[in-house]
Amino acid sequence: MSTCPTSRRRFLQSAAAASVLSTLPGLSAAITANTGAKAKPVSGTALRWLDGQAPARFDGATLGVPWPRGTLRLPASKRLDFTLGGNGPAMQSWPLAYWPDGSLKWTAHAIAGAAPAEGWELKAGASAGGSVAVRQAADQVVVTAGDIVWTVPAAGEHLVASAVRAGRVSLRNLKLVALRQDGPEPEAEGSVARQPFTSKLAKVTVEQTGPVRAVLKLDGMHTGGGRDWLPFSVRLYFYAGSDSVRVVHSFIYDGTPERDFIRGLGVTAQVPMTDATHDRHVRFSGEGAGVWGEAVRPVTGLRRDPGQAYKDAQVAGRALPPLAGMAKPVQDGLPWIPEWGDFSLAQLAPDGFTLKKRTKAGRAWIDANAGTRSKGLVYAGGAAGGVVLGLKDFWQRAPVQLDVRNAATPMADVTAWLWSPSAPAMDMRSYRGEDGMDTHDKQIAGLNITYEDYEAGWDAATGVARTSELQLWVTGATPSHDTLAAMAEQVANPARLVLSPERIHQCGVFGDWDPADAGTPARKLIEDRLALQLDQYLRETEQHRWYGFWSYGDVMHTYDADRHMWRYDIGGYAWDNSELSTDLWLWYSYLRTGRADIFRYAEAMTRHTGEVDVYHLGRFKGFGTRHGVQHWSDSSKQPRVSNAAYRRIYYFLTADERVGDLMRELLDSDAGLAKVDISRKLPKKEGAPQDGFVNASFGTVWGSLIAAWLAEWERTGDVKWRDKIVSGMRSIAALKRQWFAAGAPYDHRTGKFQGPGDNASFSNLNGVFGVVEMNSELLTLVDEPAYRKAWLQYCRTYNAPKEDIVALLGRDPGGRGMSDTNSKMTAYAAYHERDRALALRAWREFFQSDWLKPEGSRTRRVGGSAVLRPVVELANTSTNGSAQWGLAAIQHMALGGATLDEAARAAGLIP
């Protein structure tokens, strides 16, 4: 076991602080935009592959592309014309977001499936037409993509009634299935009956109609035995140039945890089997590029040899040559060879899967194979074609399972189980009971010892959600092993076209950040430390197996140095749930580096934190749960966790509709502040707010709400959301102590704060949940001089010497912390106010930690693994990716023209 940092906060705070140094040059673009200077055109839009090289297979994808303010406008025709050139695939484009002047900020581009090139160039011009068409009728929607016709009913249990390829029905009755039981075997007494549920459509919406991409959204419930539950939303994506449909499956757990246990949750379809059973095949992806494949009725390995041509054909998945040419003993003996109808690959843990088969229901299972980590792909069909079904993040989401049933009959069933019925039932109960904490005082005492905010009834999982991604191909033959391996890789690591960090940075989006730069000794020091932090967390995820259906994408919060284990079982020290903005650390790290592994890590976190850590129905809707032993177990429900800032970067990079839904869900979540008192465990302040107002902090509450409003303003151009943000800014600036008041009574109907705001206080949490990042963007989009002045004064003062605080506020309110983290605010003020002395102070604040110096670090070897171990507390996670301004201000500051190296020498960092 490796040595880990003594706490996640210390470890990740150092990444936060290190990010500070590496990012500020991006501020120059933000300042230019804010002053109204004319934006410069970008220097080309080259699309590259996320993994740095062309994939083996490309079934189409969508990406977002940013543009500098004022450079691109939506034509009067409302149609955007872009092309990838004569050799590139067809493309479909549409607006994604707007600058305040109405020019396009982001465009989205769907690219047809094609033979992958090393890269393409995005250019203005009409694209070649695609092959996707949508026809709507009262009872169904028919999507034609190439030579496949997909029929989606408007009601009923089936998501797809049929898929017809070249005139042949290749798939029928795609639907959702679930198994429910009353108890959590084996604890419950007696047998626990399973109750089956299936999907029931309530609404089908055509969101996009082609010609390159069509998107259908299907909403409904699971139904069975007279009960509807588990609301779902499924999107179907069809691309020109692809014989597949991408399925994005989201559901909400709306049961009662004590009696509603999910034993299985899956997506299933029927496959017509028209070939002879010796020409029917089942394939599973295994480890790496490995593929396991066998026929329903095998002719290899027999006592008698059928002839090499017959064995070769069956192994390859082709139809056997005419049986008249087969060796007579085998030809006569074919009826006596068992037909294997059922196959199952179960990945019940991240490190192991088993594969078994049987002849039919009621007969014994036979072990067929086993391995470590399957990529999650299954095929059932024959020489005439069949169906390939894959589940993304397969082993990472264990327990999962892939099944083929009844392959020896005219209609086989293929199922991807998002929760395997072979595993114990999903247990959504709280991990603990009241345990004597039946009064407010006792709950506070418990909080003081375990860092867990417990309150009966506030630890329920009811309302959390999960999104899974699948891909389903309809084939005209049994794919080769190489083709299936490429499909499996496409499922596990979808081919994704991206832009370089430099191209994104040119556009002035996402506030102040810079592409990674190790061009000077000081910058190299910082970049090396940042890479170390990122790589360490990737290793921790693998070493400690932070996987599972509900947990993949999250990290642990704090390390226990005594037992050399993360504090997975200690109250608020366990799962992180976005605490201190880990998501932003990862996304800004990706923006800066373009690293594929960081993108996928951040993507998994976005899928997790926006779904599992947030309530999507019930009294806590729109709020997230503070860090804890379970993702929903802590009773502190706050908007700082549901914060749209954690989803927004992914949304604009990918145009992902599900994440767009999640951000839109949060637009009115501030109304819930009156129903969920998030400050009930804090000491009460004098003076209750008047009716309709609630006490709200500027950073952890308002600063978390404005990201959703900003995203909606960008996406729609609706100034209602801009005005709500501005109302908050102006009312904060109107308070006597402005940002130093830390919070004030808030009215969700107007977005305004009220009261005198004459009591100064500090909170070290106010600047670490995205408000710094949001301010850096908003102050380039809206002109609010009074708020800008108030914010800059707060940034300048937070880390100021005590005597400066007393001179300004009349006393030292205390409550300041994480001074090296918040050096980002000092440096931000230094740059905007062109204050060299303040910039040097920021440098000293940041480097007060010896951890960043070589002599301030040490390694310790445990279990044969040496890692760097920080020895002092460093900056806060919220700046991990977000510390966009830090001390690199010195590098390009107008005052004095000191270079970064000169500043580093002045600070004693380098000789």
TACOR-V604315 format. One record per backbone hydrogen bond with DSSP energy under -0.5 kcal/mol. NH is the residue of the N-H (numbers start at 1). CO is the residue of the C=O. If there is no record, write none. Layout:
# TACOR-V604315
NH|CO ; NH|CO
This chain:
# TACOR-V604315
3|865 ; 11|7 ; 12|8 ; 13|9 ; 14|10 ; 15|11 ; 16|12 ; 17|13 ; 18|14 ; 19|15 ; 20|16 ; 20|17 ; 21|17 ; 21|18 ; 22|18 ; 22|19 ; 23|20 ; 24|20 ; 26|23 ; 27|24 ; 28|25 ; 29|26 ; 30|26 ; 31|27 ; 32|28 ; 33|29 ; 34|30 ; 35|31 ; 36|33 ; 37|32 ; 44|42 ; 47|120 ; 48|498 ; 50|496 ; 52|49 ; 61|111 ; 63|109 ; 64|653 ; 65|107 ; 67|105 ; 71|68 ; 78|75 ; 80|93 ; 81|79 ; 82|80 ; 83|123 ; 88|85 ; 92|110 ; 94|108 ; 96|106 ; 97|106 ; 98|714 ; 99|103 ; 102|99 ; 104|72 ; 105|97 ; 106|97 ; 107|65 ; 108|94 ; 109|63 ; 110|92 ; 111|61 ; 111|109 ; 112|90 ; 113|240 ; 114|58 ; 120|47 ; 122|45 ; 122|120 ; 123|83 ; 125|81 ; 132|211 ; 133|131 ; 133|144 ; 135|142 ; 137|140 ; 141|152 ; 142|135 ; 143|141 ; 143|150 ; 144|133 ; 144|142 ; 145|143 ; 145|148 ; 146|131 ; 148|145 ; 149|164 ; 150|143 ; 150|148 ; 151|162 ; 152|141 ; 152|150 ; 153|151 ; 154|139 ; 156|201 ; 159|174 ; 160|174 ; 161|151 ; 162|151 ; 163|171 ; 164|149 ; 165|163 ; 165|168 ; 166|147 ; 166|164 ; 168|165 ; 170|163 ; 170|168 ; 171|163 ; 172|270 ; 173|161 ; 174|160 ; 175|268 ; 176|157 ; 177|266 ; 178|197 ; 179|264 ; 180|195 ; 181|261 ; 182|193 ; 185|183 ; 187|184 ; 193|191 ; 195|180 ; 196|194 ; 197|178 ; 198|223 ; 199|176 ; 200|221 ; 201|156 ; 202|219 ; 203|219 ; 205|217 ; 207|205 ; 207|215 ; 208|215 ; 210|213 ; 214|238 ; 215|208 ; 216|236 ; 217|205 ; 218|216 ; 218|234 ; 219|203 ; 219|217 ; 220|232 ; 221|200 ; 222|229 ; 223|198 ; 224|227 ; 227|224 ; 229|222 ; 232|220 ; 233|250 ; 234|218 ; 235|248 ; 236|216 ; 237|246 ; 238|214 ; 238|236 ; 239|244 ; 240|212 ; 242|239 ; 245|472 ; 246|237 ; 247|470 ; 248|235 ; 248|246 ; 249|247 ; 249|468 ; 250|233 ; 250|248 ; 251|466 ; 252|231 ; 253|464 ; 254|252 ; 257|255 ; 259|256 ; 260|256 ; 261|181 ; 261|259 ; 262|260 ; 262|426 ; 263|179 ; 263|261 ; 264|179 ; 265|419 ; 266|177 ; 267|416 ; 268|175 ; 269|414 ; 270|172 ; 271|412 ; 273|410 ; 274|272 ; 279|276 ; 280|277 ; 281|381 ; 282|294 ; 283|379 ; 284|292 ; 285|377 ; 286|290 ; 290|287 ; 292|284 ; 294|282 ; 296|277 ; 296|280 ; 297|277 ; 306|304 ; 310|307 ; 311|307 ; 312|308 ; 313|309 ; 314|310 ; 315|311 ; 316|312 ; 317|313 ; 317|314 ; 318|313 ; 325|322 ; 326|323 ; 327|306 ; 330|327 ; 331|327 ; 332|328 ; 333|329 ; 334|330 ; 334|331 ; 336|333 ; 337|334 ; 340|296 ; 340|338 ; 341|339 ; 341|359 ; 342|358 ; 343|404 ; 344|356 ; 345|402 ; 346|344 ; 346|354 ; 347|345 ; 347|400 ; 348|346 ; 349|352 ; 352|349 ; 353|371 ; 354|346 ; 355|369 ; 356|344 ; 357|366 ; 358|342 ; 363|360 ; 366|357 ; 368|355 ; 369|355 ; 371|353 ; 374|372 ; 375|286 ; 378|389 ; 379|283 ; 380|387 ; 381|281 ; 382|385 ; 383|279 ; 385|382 ; 386|475 ; 387|380 ; 388|473 ; 389|378 ; 390|471 ; 391|376 ; 392|469 ; 394|391 ; 395|374 ; 397|393 ; 397|394 ; 398|395 ; 399|347 ; 400|347 ; 401|417 ; 402|345 ; 403|415 ; 404|343 ; 405|413 ; 407|341 ; 409|406 ; 412|271 ; 413|405 ; 414|269 ; 415|403 ; 416|267 ; 417|401 ; 417|415 ; 418|265 ; 418|416 ; 419|265 ; 420|399 ; 423|420 ; 426|262 ; 428|426 ; 437|434 ; 438|436 ; 443|439 ; 444|440 ; 445|441 ; 446|442 ; 447|443 ; 448|444 ; 449|445 ; 449|446 ; 450|446 ; 451|447 ; 452|446 ; 454|452 ; 458|455 ; 463|253 ; 464|461 ; 465|611 ; 466|251 ; 468|249 ; 470|247 ; 471|390 ; 472|245 ; 473|388 ; 474|243 ; 475|386 ; 475|473 ; 478|317 ; 479|477 ; 484|480 ; 485|481 ; 486|482 ; 487|483 ; 488|484 ; 489|485 ; 490|486 ; 491|487 ; 492|488 ; 493|489 ; 498|48 ; 504|500 ; 505|501 ; 506|502 ; 507|504 ; 508|505 ; 509|504 ; 513|511 ; 516|592 ; 524|520 ; 525|521 ; 526|522 ; 527|523 ; 528|524 ; 529|525 ; 530|526 ; 531|527 ; 532|528 ; 533|529 ; 534|530 ; 535|531 ; 536|532 ; 537|533 ; 538|534 ; 539|535 ; 540|536 ; 541|537 ; 542|538 ; 543|539 ; 544|540 ; 546|541 ; 547|545 ; 548|396 ; 549|398 ; 552|548 ; 553|546 ; 554|551 ; 557|573 ; 557|574 ; 558|573 ; 560|565 ; 561|559 ; 564|560 ; 565|560 ; 567|558 ; 568|566 ; 570|567 ; 571|569 ; 572|450 ; 573|570 ; 574|571 ; 575|628 ; 576|555 ; 579|576 ; 581|578 ; 585|581 ; 586|582 ; 587|583 ; 588|584 ; 589|585 ; 590|586 ; 591|587 ; 592|588 ; 593|589 ; 594|590 ; 599|595 ; 600|596 ; 601|597 ; 602|598 ; 603|599 ; 604|600 ; 605|601 ; 606|602 ; 607|603 ; 608|604 ; 609|605 ; 610|606 ; 611|608 ; 612|608 ; 613|608 ; 614|611 ; 615|623 ; 616|463 ; 621|618 ; 622|615 ; 623|620 ; 624|638 ; 625|613 ; 626|636 ; 628|575 ; 633|630 ; 634|630 ; 635|453 ; 637|635 ; 638|624 ; 638|636 ; 641|638 ; 642|638 ; 643|639 ; 644|704 ; 646|643 ; 647|644 ; 648|644 ; 649|645 ; 651|647 ; 652|648 ; 653|649 ; 654|650 ; 655|651 ; 660|656 ; 661|657 ; 662|658 ; 663|659 ; 664|660 ; 665|661 ; 666|662 ; 666|663 ; 667|664 ; 669|666 ; 671|668 ; 672|669 ; 673|670 ; 674|671 ; 675|672 ; 676|672 ; 677|675 ; 678|676 ; 680|677 ; 682|679 ; 693|690 ; 694|746 ; 696|744 ; 698|742 ; 699|742 ; 702|697 ; 703|698 ; 704|701 ; 705|701 ; 706|702 ; 708|705 ; 709|705 ; 710|706 ; 711|707 ; 712|708 ; 713|709 ; 714|710 ; 715|711 ; 716|712 ; 717|713 ; 719|717 ; 721|718 ; 722|718 ; 723|719 ; 724|720 ; 725|721 ; 726|722 ; 727|723 ; 728|724 ; 729|725 ; 730|726 ; 731|727 ; 732|728 ; 733|729 ; 734|730 ; 735|731 ; 735|732 ; 736|756 ; 737|757 ; 740|737 ; 741|738 ; 742|739 ; 743|741 ; 744|696 ; 746|694 ; 747|752 ; 748|692 ; 748|746 ; 750|747 ; 751|747 ; 752|747 ; 754|745 ; 760|758 ; 761|740 ; 762|814 ; 764|815 ; 766|763 ; 768|765 ; 774|770 ; 775|771 ; 776|772 ; 777|773 ; 778|774 ; 779|775 ; 780|777 ; 781|778 ; 782|778 ; 784|782 ; 788|784 ; 789|785 ; 790|786 ; 791|787 ; 792|788 ; 793|789 ; 794|790 ; 795|791 ; 796|792 ; 797|793 ; 798|794 ; 800|797 ; 804|801 ; 805|801 ; 806|802 ; 807|803 ; 808|804 ; 809|805 ; 810|806 ; 813|811 ; 822|818 ; 823|820 ; 824|821 ; 825|822 ; 826|822 ; 827|823 ; 828|824 ; 829|825 ; 830|826 ; 831|827 ; 832|828 ; 833|829 ; 834|831 ; 835|830 ; 836|834 ; 839|835 ; 840|836 ; 841|837 ; 842|838 ; 843|839 ; 844|840 ; 845|841 ; 846|842 ; 847|843 ; 848|845 ; 849|846 ; 850|848 ; 852|849 ; 853|850 ; 856|853 ; 857|854 ; 858|869 ; 860|867 ; 862|860 ; 862|865 ; 865|862 ; 866|864 ; 867|860 ; 867|865 ; 869|858 ; 870|868 ; 875|13 ; 879|876 ; 880|877 ; 883|879 ; 884|882 ; 888|20 ; 889|886 ; 890|887 ; 891|888 ; 892|888 ; 892|889 ; 893|889 ; 893|890 ; 896|894 ; 897|893 ; 898|895 ; 903|899 ; 904|900 ; 905|901 ; 906|902 ; 907|903 ; 908|905 ; 909|904 ; 910|904
